[in-house]
Amino acid sequence: MIKTYQSYIIKSFSKIFLYVFFIFLFLTVILNIFEEVSFFKNTNVSLFFPLYMTLLNTPSVIYETFPFIFFIATQFFFIRLLDREELDIFKKISLSNAKLIIILSTFSLIVSVLIIIIFYNLSSNLKFIYLDIKNKYSKDNKYLAVVTENGLWIRDEIDEKINIINAESLNDKTLKNVSINQFSKNYEIISNIVAKEVDIKNNTWVIKRGKFSGNNTSLQERENFEFETNFNASQISKLFSDLSSLNFIELNNIRKNYEKVGYTLSSINVHIHKLISYPFYLTIMTILGSIVMLNIKRNKSKIFHIILGTLFSVLIYYISYFSSLLGQNERLPLILSIWLPLIIIALFCLTGLVRINEK
């Protein structure tokens, strides 16, 4: 009998989850398409191009809204149970509130793992295509940076000149084994600089000892000469790709490249831990939604609990967000910045689970 009801609970929850998912999907598409139309209004693109860009970006936006999708789906699931007085039926067959939440949370955990394995990889690949296309139309595409197995590469544009910079490694505020090729707008070579060390504390880089050659200049050795750029050490750390556009394999590869170059690993480590913790986060949102709705008294307004629960879920989202920022900026240890908020919320849910099971 209980197994039959387990199947019924999962089937009912799945339907409501899909309804909420498609509502969020529809709203995301509508909101994003206006943004894309505004962005491309002065470009020579087809009428359907903003829609194409919207579809590329939508999965990554939806991925970020899954905590709210899980929470809201749980709330509507319990509203349905309360309206049909099915909770009383469950109690008669010895299906306690705690067992009901365990069924929902187990199902949510399985779905969450699939979201990470399948949906995240799909959304990251589409986001990569989206950012690549968007960059071609962006006014800021003259500033680019990437870390590869061959070191750090930067494309900089200043005073009508294009600088292609390659460095073997980044050590604090110093680039090691640097090559700087300067081109005109027509990509005609202007000069070449090779240096062992370059001080990048300020936008005016100091090349401590390097070899300089130009169109009308033979190879010369120079010491402590300056080179103007748009970047300093702190700005370089903000130039890299949106990590949400990288799938698991790419994240692993870029982490190795960061480590090899000497670039800070804090941002990528935080992102990886957020991905690992995401199934637990979504499962906790399901448990939290269940506890909030099971505390509804028969004569009390459901709307109050829905609003209260939604505000609580938003608060949790921003606490997790700001905690991860502290981890990226190394203000908090990595493990604490990602896992501590989840552990605290999980303990709160455990306390609530004991209380509602006594009802």
PEUR-V852842 format. One record per backbone hydrogen bond with DSSP energy under -1.0 kcal/mol. CO is the residue of the C=O (numbers start at 1). NH is the residue of the N-H. If there is no record, write none. Layout:
co: {CO | CO}
nh: {NH | NH}
This chain:
co: {1 | 2 | 3 | 4 | 5 | 6 | 7 | 8 | 9 | 10 | 11 | 12 | 13 | 14 | 15 | 16 | 17 | 18 | 19 | 20 | 21 | 22 | 23 | 24 | 25 | 26 | 27 | 28 | 29 | 30 | 31 | 32 | 33 | 34 | 35 | 36 | 40 | 43 | 46 | 48 | 49 | 50 | 51 | 52 | 53 | 54 | 57 | 58 | 59 | 60 | 65 | 66 | 67 | 68 | 69 | 70 | 71 | 72 | 73 | 74 | 75 | 76 | 77 | 78 | 79 | 80 | 81 | 86 | 87 | 88 | 90 | 91 | 94 | 96 | 97 | 98 | 99 | 100 | 101 | 102 | 103 | 104 | 105 | 106 | 107 | 108 | 109 | 110 | 111 | 112 | 113 | 114 | 114 | 115 | 118 | 119 | 120 | 121 | 122 | 123 | 124 | 125 | 126 | 127 | 128 | 129 | 130 | 131 | 140 | 144 | 146 | 148 | 151 | 152 | 153 | 154 | 155 | 156 | 158 | 161 | 162 | 163 | 164 | 165 | 166 | 167 | 169 | 171 | 173 | 174 | 175 | 176 | 176 | 177 | 178 | 179 | 180 | 181 | 182 | 182 | 183 | 184 | 188 | 190 | 191 | 192 | 193 | 194 | 195 | 196 | 197 | 198 | 199 | 200 | 203 | 205 | 206 | 207 | 208 | 209 | 210 | 211 | 212 | 213 | 217 | 220 | 222 | 225 | 227 | 232 | 235 | 236 | 242 | 243 | 247 | 248 | 249 | 250 | 251 | 252 | 253 | 254 | 255 | 256 | 257 | 258 | 258 | 261 | 265 | 266 | 267 | 268 | 269 | 270 | 271 | 272 | 273 | 274 | 277 | 278 | 279 | 280 | 281 | 282 | 283 | 284 | 285 | 286 | 287 | 288 | 289 | 290 | 293 | 297 | 302 | 303 | 304 | 305 | 306 | 307 | 308 | 309 | 310 | 311 | 312 | 313 | 314 | 315 | 316 | 317 | 318 | 319 | 320 | 321 | 322 | 323 | 324 | 325 | 326 | 326 | 327 | 333 | 334 | 335 | 336 | 339 | 340 | 341 | 342 | 343 | 344 | 345 | 346 | 347 | 348 | 349 | 350 | 351 | 352 | 353}
nh: {5 | 6 | 7 | 8 | 9 | 10 | 11 | 12 | 13 | 14 | 15 | 16 | 17 | 18 | 19 | 20 | 21 | 22 | 23 | 24 | 25 | 26 | 27 | 28 | 29 | 30 | 31 | 32 | 33 | 34 | 35 | 36 | 37 | 38 | 39 | 40 | 43 | 45 | 49 | 52 | 53 | 54 | 55 | 56 | 57 | 58 | 61 | 62 | 63 | 64 | 69 | 70 | 71 | 72 | 73 | 74 | 75 | 76 | 77 | 78 | 79 | 80 | 81 | 82 | 83 | 84 | 86 | 90 | 91 | 92 | 95 | 94 | 96 | 100 | 101 | 102 | 103 | 104 | 105 | 106 | 107 | 108 | 109 | 110 | 111 | 112 | 113 | 114 | 115 | 116 | 117 | 118 | 119 | 120 | 122 | 123 | 124 | 125 | 126 | 127 | 128 | 129 | 130 | 131 | 132 | 133 | 134 | 135 | 143 | 155 | 153 | 151 | 148 | 167 | 146 | 165 | 144 | 163 | 161 | 158 | 183 | 156 | 181 | 154 | 179 | 152 | 176 | 174 | 200 | 171 | 198 | 168 | 169 | 168 | 195 | 166 | 193 | 164 | 190 | 191 | 162 | 187 | 184 | 215 | 182 | 213 | 180 | 211 | 178 | 177 | 208 | 175 | 206 | 233 | 229 | 227 | 199 | 225 | 224 | 196 | 222 | 194 | 220 | 192 | 214 | 212 | 210 | 207 | 205 | 236 | 238 | 239 | 245 | 246 | 251 | 252 | 253 | 254 | 255 | 256 | 257 | 258 | 259 | 260 | 261 | 262 | 263 | 170 | 269 | 270 | 271 | 272 | 273 | 274 | 275 | 276 | 277 | 278 | 281 | 282 | 283 | 284 | 285 | 286 | 287 | 288 | 289 | 290 | 291 | 292 | 293 | 294 | 296 | 300 | 306 | 307 | 308 | 309 | 310 | 311 | 312 | 313 | 314 | 315 | 316 | 317 | 318 | 319 | 320 | 321 | 322 | 323 | 324 | 325 | 326 | 327 | 328 | 329 | 331 | 332 | 330 | 337 | 338 | 339 | 340 | 343 | 344 | 345 | 346 | 347 | 348 | 349 | 350 | 351 | 352 | 353 | 354 | 355 | 356 | 357}
